[in-house]
């Protein structure tokens, strides 16, 4: 993009449906200190094939951890998106707290009900604990487990939707319900009305 194109894009109105031009996650990135173990889990147990395996070149600064030549590997998490890892040298960083501010608390994969049960069976076969399926909201259920790095994972499905999971179509919360909750956050009716536009009537 030229500077002129960037300037033009900045002033162009995005419209209310701007979010529809986004298409979900390109890749999520976590840190591990054991890439081999991580491959064995994601590719071997969860069935997400390894689709990228590089080392970050020295001197590169794209938000990557500041260690020379560390591994940066990618797994296919379905529907054209990837889960990735950096491999931090052992002992170079403390173990993270997923409940700390600004950290990733957990990731939930979209699954069909059949895949959800198959994943649970595979996890248990390989000695990993797996809770659920547990009802999460009306019509939805999830299984919960940890990867060997201690990362909290979930696989969600709406059983009634079978093989054609439609995440947003399964939302049940109404504008009225959302208004009640949002008033506990910031009690300004104009602000609340702007915030509830995507909820159903
Ligand atoms: Fe969740």
Boltz pocket constraint, residues with backbone or C-beta under 6 A from the ligand:
constraints:
  - pocket:
      binder: B
      contacts: [[A, 106], [A, 108], [A, 154]]
      max_distance: 6.0
